[in-house]
Amino acid sequence: MRRAHGSVEAQGPGGGGGEIDPADQWVYNPNTGEYELRVSGSQGWQGGRRPGHAAPDARGPRTTTTGRNTPPRQRRDARPAEDPSSASSASSSSASPAGPAAPGRRAHRDRPLPGQRDRRAPHSRRKPKPRRSRKRKALMWTSGVLTMLLLTGCAVVGYMWWRLNANIDSTDVVGEDTGYEDGEPVNILFIGTDDRTGEGNTGYGNEGDSGRADTTVLMHFSAEREHATGLSIPRDLITDIPECEVRNSDGSTTVIPGSEDVRFNESLGVSGRDAGCTWRTVEHITGVEINHYIMADFNAVKDMSTAVGGVEVCVAEPIDDPKSHLQLDAGRHELQGEDALAFVRTRYSVGTGSDLSRIELQQQFLASLAREVTSVSLTRMWDLADAATKALTVDNAIGSVQELYDLSQDLGRVPMRDMAFLTVPVVDNTDGATVLVDESRAQPIFEMLQQDISMTDDGRPSGGGGGGGGRQEMAPPEEVRVDVYNGGEVIGAAQETVTWLQNEQGVPLSTNAGNAAQPQERTTLEYGPDQADQAARLRDMMGLPKRAMQEGTANAGDEPMVLILGNDFSAAGEPIGGPPRKPDDVDSITADDEDVCAS
């Protein structure tokens, strides 16, 4: 008779040819901790392990994840088998339910034998975690590295930001409103001081001097950031310095009395004056309201020129200056460090040897530096920012890196071609060492700054009176023929104008034609196409606006032009009915002009 799963039926001694079922005879021996063979009816242990097998686990066959039976391990909490004496009776019965499969027979890899308790661990319902692919591992590794770099980068940037902020010195401008609103013009006062104290500022003579206003530039930026003007103020200009209030180190304030008819450079460093006093002096001279100031010492020129990799300059004649110790051959040079500082300090070996000649060098240097700064590489940006902030003192309103950055981003929109540099027109003083403001030529420039008018596009005609292409050629003054009528309310305007034209402008063919037939609000100039060159000359002399130009269709021949003065006429020589404009004889350069060569 066969047992399920093909096991041999157990028989007693001598039964069935004396065969025994080994599966029923393997019993756990508590003395040895192993399964041993015990012959049926015997009270003793036969010893030895089941042939070809380790001691079976009390839990039965163990199934691995591969479905194969592996040698079971003894459970720590397995119960010992019954006492041998009590187990003898059980051994003669049918197959032991706890015993393993017969020798040479393989247990089912998924189920226990019939009658056995299933001690296998239940299958988990949770899905096993999928193994990460190499691509995903690489992505996770890269993300981790990038995160670490980002955090490190943020720490570095944070340090750099802190360091730049720590570099900046700022002061309070007592009694002045700093800052500006969006859409307003901005006026920044740049002050270069000849301070001979502190690291990097010694060795240039006058050791210990606290510094005066050696180089001063009023920088005007238009409301729309379309144009800018840098107006240099000579340090030897004789002017009045207004009373000013300064902040002391303990927080208190002191009022510094004003001075009359003194050098402009005394507005800083003399009698305890600070940058706020220079601020008020420039406002007094120009009538322009200032928003911020930036002051730099010798180190600014040396370090910033080095940070950008050198600043290109040009000199028409060789320079050998005994004071600045600058030696240059004629031609182009790229200067940085001490050589750059010597260049902007040179005066005795260029031009007339005056401060005005030195200003020409400084304007060329500043224009070239501006070009270099706008094109500086990222690798040099840190050096430039570090050098600039170390050498700067600013007003409190822009006393941080963020505020300076925002200011530069705003004002940096002005194109280089529309950034002009010029000097306040002056005349020599009687002492031969100082200069005075030339009011007639300087006033239009001050008014242009006040009215936010560009120095690079000041409203002059781009063509003839008829609007033809190109700039209209102008006739010589002695060839201009014009009859002048008074159509306005100013008595004697026609005669005043004729006198001015003949005596000051060299126009002998001008005539007083009396009063106009009808009064008119605006001045007009009537002329024929063949008089376009005469009209251009007269417009340039008188500052006539474009709307005043009335070109006819027929040539005039020998007939003079007709000038009718309206109510917009104020005085001979004053621009008529139009905005102020820069005088012809006031030289200027633009920041994009690379062909400037100082002489």
MARVO-459809 format. One record per residue (C-alpha): residue in three letters; x, z, y. Coordinates in steps of 0.25 Angstrom, whole numbers, padded with zeros to 4 digits, always signed. Each point is the difference from the previous one (the first is absolute). Example, Ala and Ser with C-alpha at 12.3 -4.5 7.8 and 13.67 -1.06 7.14 Angstrom:
BEGIN
Ala+0049+0031-0018;Ser+0006-0002+0014;
END
This chain:
BEGIN
Met+0000+0000+0000;Arg+0006-0004+0014;Arg+0000+0008+0012;Ala-0003-0005+0013;His+0012-0007+0007;Gly+0006-0002-0014;Ser+0005+0014-0003;Val+0002+0004-0014;Glu-0010+0011-0005;Ala+0007+0013-0003;Gln+0001+0005-0014;Gly+0004+0013-0006;Pro+0013+0002-0009;Gly-0001-0009-0012;Gly-0012-0007+0005;Gly+0000-0015+0002;Gly+0014+0000-0007;Gly+0005+0012+0008;Glu+0001-0007+0013;Ile-0002+0008+0013;Asp-0004-0004+0014;Pro+0012+0003+0009;Ala-0009+0000+0012;Asp-0007+0012-0005;Gln+0013+0007-0004;Trp+0007+0000+0014;Val-0002+0014+0006;Tyr+0005+0006+0012;Asn+0010+0011-0003;Pro+0000+0011+0011;Asn+0013+0005-0005;Thr+0008-0012+0003;Gly-0009-0007+0010;Glu-0001-0012-0008;Tyr-0009-0008-0009;Glu+0004+0002-0015;Leu-0004-0006-0013;Arg-0007+0011-0009;Val-0004-0004-0014;Ser-0015+0003-0004;Gly-0001+0013-0007;Ser+0013+0004+0005;Gln+0002+0012+0009;Gly+0014-0004+0005;Trp+0005-0011+0010;Gln+0007-0012-0006;Gly+0008-0001+0013;Gly+0004-0012+0007;Arg-0007-0008+0010;Arg-0010-0011-0003;Pro+0009-0012-0004;Gly+0002-0010+0011;His-0008+0009+0011;Ala+0003+0011+0009;Ala-0010+0012+0000;Pro-0013-0005+0004;Asp-0006+0005+0013;Ala-0012+0009-0002;Arg-0008-0009+0010;Gly+0002-0012-0010;Pro+0006-0013+0003;Arg+0003-0003+0015;Thr-0003-0013+0006;Thr+0009-0005+0011;Thr-0003-0010+0011;Thr+0005-0011-0009;Gly-0009+0004-0011;Arg+0011+0004-0010;Asn+0001+0013-0007;Thr+0012+0008+0004;Pro+0006+0012-0006;Pro-0009+0011+0004;Arg+0005+0013+0007;Gln-0004+0014-0004;Arg-0010+0005+0009;Arg+0003+0013+0007;Asp-0014+0005-0003;Ala-0001-0005-0014;Arg-0007+0009-0010;Pro+0008+0004-0012;Ala-0006-0005-0014;Glu-0007+0010-0009;Asp+0008+0009-0009;Pro+0006-0007-0012;Ser-0008+0009-0009;Ser-0013-0004+0007;Ala+0004-0014+0001;Ser+0002-0002-0015;Ser-0015-0002-0002;Ala-0001-0009+0011;Ser+0011-0008-0005;Ser-0007-0004-0013;Ser-0012-0005+0007;Ser-0002-0013+0006;Ala+0009-0006+0011;Ser+0004+0010+0011;Pro-0007-0004+0013;Ala+0012+0005+0008;Gly+0011-0007-0008;Pro+0006-0013+0003;Ala-0001-0013-0007;Ala+0006-0001-0013;Pro+0014-0004-0001;Gly+0002-0015+0002;Arg-0014-0001+0007;Arg-0001-0002+0015;Ala-0010+0007+0008;His-0009-0008+0008;Arg+0006-0002+0014;Asp-0012+0002+0007;Arg-0009+0010-0008;Pro+0002+0013-0008;Leu-0003+0000-0015;Pro-0014+0003-0005;Gly-0002+0015+0001;Gln+0011+0002+0010;Arg-0002+0006+0014;Asp+0003-0009+0010;Arg+0011+0007+0008;Arg+0004-0012+0009;Ala+0000+0002+0015;Pro-0012-0008+0005;His+0003-0013+0007;Ser+0001+0001+0015;Arg-0010-0007+0008;Arg+0009-0002+0012;Lys+0007-0013+0001;Pro+0015+0001-0002;Lys+0008-0003+0013;Pro+0004-0014+0001;Arg+0015-0002+0001;Arg+0005-0005+0013;Ser+0005-0014+0001;Arg+0014-0002+0005;Lys-0005-0007+0012;Arg-0009+0012+0004;Lys+0012+0009-0003;Ala+0008-0008+0010;Leu-0011+0000+0010;Met-0001+0015-0001;Trp+0015+0001+0001;Thr+0001-0009+0012;Ser-0012+0007+0007;Gly+0007+0013-0002;Val+0013-0005+0006;Leu-0007-0006+0012;Thr-0007+0013+0003;Met+0013+0008-0001;Leu+0006-0011+0010;Leu-0012+0001+0009;Leu+0001+0015+0001;Thr+0014+0000+0002;Gly-0002-0011+0011;Cys-0010+0008+0007;Ala+0010+0012+0000;Val+0011-0009+0006;Val-0010-0006+0010;Gly-0005+0014+0003;Tyr+0015+0005+0002;Met+0003-0013+0009;Trp-0013+0003+0008;Trp+0004+0014+0002;Arg+0014-0003+0004;Leu-0004-0011+0010;Asn-0010+0010+0006;Ala+0011+0010+0001;Asn+0009-0009+0007;Ile-0009-0002+0012;Asp+0001+0008+0012;Ser-0012+0001+0009;Thr-0003+0006+0014;Asp-0012+0003+0008;Val-0002-0008+0013;Val-0007+0010+0009;Gly-0011-0004+0008;Glu-0001-0014-0006;Asp-0011-0006-0009;Thr+0007-0007-0012;Gly-0006-0010-0010;Tyr-0010-0012+0002;Glu-0013-0005-0005;Asp-0002-0012-0009;Gly-0001-0013+0008;Glu+0009+0005+0012;Pro+0013-0004+0005;Val+0012+0009-0004;Asn+0012+0003+0008;Ile+0012+0007-0006;Leu+0012+0005+0007;Phe+0013-0002-0007;Ile+0011+0009+0005;Gly+0015-0002-0004;Thr+0007+0013+0003;Asp+0015+0001+0002;Asp+0000+0014-0006;Arg+0015+0004-0003;Thr-0004+0012-0009;Gly-0003+0001-0014;Glu+0006-0007-0013;Gly+0003-0015+0003;Asn-0002+0001+0015;Thr+0014+0004+0004;Gly+0013-0007+0003;Tyr-0006-0009+0011;Gly+0004+0008+0012;Asn-0007+0010+0008;Glu+0000+0010-0012;Gly-0011+0010+0000;Asp-0009-0008+0010;Ser-0015+0003-0005;Gly-0003-0015+0003;Arg-0008-0008+0011;Ala-0009-0012-0001;Asp+0011-0010-0003;Thr-0009-0011-0005;Thr-0015+0000+0003;Val-0010-0011-0005;Leu-0015+0001+0003;Met-0007-0008-0012;His-0014-0005+0003;Phe-0008-0005-0012;Ser-0013-0007+0004;Ala-0014+0005-0004;Glu-0002-0011-0011;Arg+0015+0001-0004;Glu+0002-0015+0003;His+0012+0002+0010;Ala+0010+0011+0004;Thr+0010+0002+0012;Gly+0012+0009+0000;Leu+0004+0003+0015;Ser+0014+0006+0002;Ile+0002+0010+0011;Pro+0014+0000+0005;Arg+0006+0014-0001;Asp+0007-0002+0014;Leu-0014-0003+0007;Ile-0002+0009+0012;Thr-0014+0006-0001;Asp-0008+0013+0002;Ile-0001+0009-0012;Pro-0014+0008+0001;Glu-0001+0014-0003;Cys-0002+0003-0015;Glu-0003+0012-0009;Val+0008+0002-0013;Arg-0002+0009-0012;Asn+0010+0011-0003;Ser+0004+0004-0014;Asp-0008+0013+0001;Gly-0013-0008+0003;Ser+0000+0002+0015;Thr+0001-0011+0010;Thr+0008-0002+0012;Val-0002-0009+0012;Ile+0012-0009+0004;Pro-0001-0004+0015;Gly+0001-0015+0003;Ser+0011-0007+0007;Glu+0000-0012+0010;Asp+0010-0012+0000;Val+0008+0003-0013;Arg+0004-0008-0011;Phe-0010-0002-0011;Asn+0008+0005-0011;Glu-0001+0014+0006;Ser-0014+0001-0005;Leu+0005+0005-0013;Gly+0010+0011-0002;Val+0002+0004+0014;Ser-0006+0014+0005;Gly-0006+0002-0014;Arg-0008-0013+0000;Asp-0005-0005-0013;Ala-0006-0013-0005;Gly-0013+0003+0007;Cys+0007+0000+0013;Thr+0005-0014-0003;Trp-0014-0004-0004;Arg-0006+0004+0013;Thr+0011-0007+0008;Val-0003-0013-0007;Glu-0015+0001+0003;His+0004+0003+0014;Ile+0008-0013+0001;Thr-0009-0010-0008;Gly-0014+0006+0002;Val-0001-0002-0016;Glu-0007+0012-0008;Ile+0009+0004-0011;Asn-0005+0004-0014;His+0012+0004-0008;Tyr+0015+0002+0001;Ile+0011-0002-0010;Met+0014+0005+0003;Ala+0013-0004-0007;Asp+0015+0004+0001;Phe+0013-0008-0003;Asn-0003+0002-0015;Ala-0012-0008+0000;Val+0007-0013+0004;Lys+0011+0003-0010;Asp-0008+0004-0012;Met-0012-0010+0002;Ser+0010-0012+0002;Thr+0007+0004-0013;Ala-0013+0002-0008;Val-0005-0014+0003;Gly+0013-0006-0004;Gly+0005-0003+0014;Val-0006-0006+0013;Glu+0004-0014+0004;Val+0004-0002+0015;Cys+0006-0011+0008;Val+0010+0000+0012;Ala+0004-0012+0008;Glu+0013+0006+0004;Pro+0010+0009-0007;Ile-0002+0015+0002;Asp+0011+0010+0001;Asp-0006+0013+0007;Pro+0010+0011+0002;Lys-0012+0010+0001;Ser-0008-0003-0012;His+0013-0005-0008;Leu-0008-0013-0004;Gln+0008-0012-0003;Leu-0008-0013-0004;Asp+0004-0014+0000;Ala-0010-0010+0006;Gly-0011-0004-0009;Arg-0009+0007-0010;His+0003+0013-0007;Glu-0008+0010-0009;Leu+0002+0014+0004;Gln-0003+0013-0006;Gly+0004+0015+0002;Glu+0011+0003+0011;Asp+0001-0015+0004;Ala-0015-0001+0002;Leu+0000+0013+0009;Ala+0012-0006+0008;Phe-0008-0013+0002;Val-0012+0007+0007;Arg+0010+0009+0008;Thr+0008-0012+0005;Arg-0001-0003+0015;Tyr+0014-0002+0006;Ser+0003-0013-0007;Val-0013-0008+0001;Gly-0007-0006+0012;Thr+0002+0008+0013;Gly+0005+0012-0007;Ser-0013+0007+0004;Asp-0011+0008-0008;Leu-0008-0013+0002;Ser+0010-0008-0008;Arg+0000+0011-0011;Ile-0015-0001-0001;Glu+0001-0014-0003;Leu+0008+0004-0012;Gln-0010+0011-0004;Gln-0012-0010+0001;Gln+0007-0010-0009;Phe+0004+0011-0010;Leu-0014+0006+0000;Ala-0007-0014-0003;Ser+0010-0002-0011;Leu-0002+0013-0006;Ala-0015-0002+0001;Arg+0001-0012-0009;Glu+0009+0007-0010;Val-0010+0011-0001;Thr-0012-0009-0003;Ser+0008-0007-0011;Val+0007+0012-0006;Ser+0000+0000-0015;Leu-0006+0012-0008;Thr+0014+0004-0005;Arg+0004+0003+0014;Met-0014+0005+0005;Trp+0004+0015-0004;Asp+0013-0001+0007;Leu-0007-0005+0013;Ala-0011+0010-0001;Asp+0010+0011-0002;Ala+0009-0004+0011;Ala-0011-0002+0010;Thr-0007+0013-0002;Lys+0013+0008+0000;Ala+0004-0006+0014;Leu-0014+0001+0006;Thr-0007+0010+0009;Val-0015-0003+0003;Asp-0012+0006+0006;Asn-0008+0009-0008;Ala-0012-0010-0002;Ile+0009-0009-0008;Gly+0009+0012-0006;Ser-0002-0004-0015;Val+0004-0011-0009;Gln-0015-0004-0002;Glu-0003-0001+0015;Leu+0013-0008+0002;Tyr-0004-0009-0012;Asp-0014-0002+0005;Leu+0005-0003+0014;Ser+0010-0010-0005;Gln-0011-0007-0009;Asp-0008-0001+0012;Leu+0010-0005+0010;Gly+0007-0009-0010;Arg-0010-0010+0000;Val+0006-0006+0013;Pro+0007-0013-0003;Met+0015-0001+0004;Arg-0003-0012+0008;Asp-0009+0007+0009;Met+0009+0012+0002;Ala+0007-0001+0013;Phe+0012+0008+0006;Leu+0003+0000+0015;Thr+0006+0010+0011;Val-0007+0006+0012;Pro+0004-0010+0012;Val+0010+0007+0009;Val+0009-0002+0012;Asp+0013+0006+0002;Asn+0001+0013+0008;Thr+0009+0002+0012;Asp+0010+0008-0008;Gly+0003-0011-0009;Ala-0002+0009-0012;Thr-0015+0002-0001;Val-0012-0009+0001;Leu-0014+0000+0006;Val-0013-0005-0005;Asp-0003-0014+0005;Glu-0015+0003+0004;Ser-0004-0015+0002;Arg+0005-0004-0014;Ala-0002+0013-0008;Gln-0015+0002+0005;Pro-0006-0012-0008;Ile+0007+0005-0012;Phe-0005+0014+0001;Glu-0014-0006+0002;Met+0001-0009-0012;Leu+0003+0012-0008;Gln-0011+0008+0006;Gln-0010-0011-0003;Asp+0005-0003-0014;Ile+0005-0014+0004;Ser+0010-0007-0009;Met+0014-0004+0005;Thr+0001-0011-0010;Asp-0013-0007+0004;Asp-0003+0004+0015;Gly-0010-0010+0003;Arg+0009-0011+0006;Pro-0005-0015-0002;Ser+0005-0006-0014;Gly-0002-0013+0006;Gly-0004-0007+0013;Gly-0012+0003+0009;Gly-0008-0010-0009;Gly+0004+0007-0013;Gly+0009-0010-0006;Gly+0009+0003-0011;Gly+0013+0007+0002;Arg+0005+0007+0012;Gln-0002-0007+0013;Glu+0012-0004+0008;Met+0000+0006+0014;Ala+0003-0007+0013;Pro+0011+0005+0009;Pro-0005+0009+0011;Glu+0003-0009+0011;Glu-0008-0011-0006;Val-0013+0008-0001;Arg-0011-0005+0010;Val-0011+0010+0002;Asp-0011+0003+0011;Val-0004+0014+0000;Tyr-0014+0005+0004;Asn-0006+0014+0002;Gly-0013+0001-0008;Gly+0001+0015-0002;Glu-0002+0013+0009;Val+0014+0003+0003;Ile+0003-0005+0014;Gly+0012-0008+0002;Ala+0002-0002-0015;Ala+0003-0015+0001;Gln+0011+0002+0011;Glu+0006+0011-0008;Thr+0001-0008-0012;Val+0006-0012+0007;Thr+0011+0009+0006;Trp+0003+0006-0013;Leu+0001-0014-0007;Gln+0009-0006+0010;Asn+0009+0012+0003;Glu+0001+0006-0014;Gln-0003-0011-0010;Gly+0006-0012+0007;Val-0013-0008+0001;Pro+0001-0007+0014;Leu-0012-0010-0003;Ser-0010+0012+0000;Thr-0010+0000+0012;Asn-0011+0009+0005;Ala-0013-0008+0000;Gly-0008+0012+0006;Asn-0013+0005-0006;Ala-0007-0006-0012;Ala-0014-0007+0002;Gln-0006+0011-0009;Pro+0005+0014-0004;Gln+0003+0002-0014;Glu+0002+0011-0010;Arg+0012-0006-0008;Thr+0012-0008+0005;Thr+0001-0014-0005;Leu+0011-0011+0000;Glu-0005-0015+0000;Tyr+0010-0011-0004;Gly+0001-0013-0006;Pro+0006-0004-0014;Asp+0012-0005+0008;Gln+0002+0014+0006;Ala+0001+0008-0013;Asp+0014+0003+0002;Gln-0002+0005+0014;Ala-0012+0008-0004;Ala+0008+0007-0011;Arg+0011+0004+0010;Leu-0011+0006+0009;Arg-0007+0007-0011;Asp+0013+0006-0004;Met+0004+0005+0014;Met-0014+0006+0003;Gly-0004+0005-0014;Leu-0013-0008+0000;Pro-0009+0002-0012;Lys-0003-0012-0009;Arg-0015+0000+0005;Ala+0005-0003+0015;Met+0006-0013-0005;Gln-0009-0012+0003;Glu+0006-0014-0003;Gly-0007-0012+0004;Thr-0002-0013-0007;Ala+0007-0009+0011;Asn+0014+0000+0004;Ala+0002+0006+0014;Gly+0011-0009+0005;Asp+0006+0006+0013;Glu-0011+0009+0002;Pro+0003+0015-0001;Met-0006+0010-0010;Val-0011+0009+0005;Leu+0002+0015-0001;Ile-0012+0008+0004;Leu+0002+0015+0000;Gly-0012+0009-0005;Asn-0004+0014+0001;Asp+0010+0003-0012;Phe+0011-0002+0010;Ser+0007+0013+0004;Ala+0014-0004+0006;Ala+0010-0011+0000;Gly+0009+0001-0013;Glu-0010+0009-0007;Pro-0006-0007-0013;Ile-0014-0006+0003;Gly-0012+0004-0008;Gly+0008+0001-0013;Pro+0008+0010-0008;Pro+0014+0005+0004;Arg+0011-0008-0006;Lys+0015+0002-0002;Pro+0009-0006+0011;Asp+0008-0012-0004;Asp+0013+0006+0003;Val-0002+0012-0009;Asp+0007-0003-0014;Ser-0006+0004-0013;Ile+0003-0002-0015;Thr-0009+0001-0012;Ala+0003+0007-0013;Asp+0000-0013-0008;Asp+0010-0007+0009;Glu+0013+0000-0009;Asp+0007-0009+0010;Val+0002+0010+0011;Cys+0015+0002+0003;Ala+0004+0010+0010;Ser+0010-0004+0011;
END
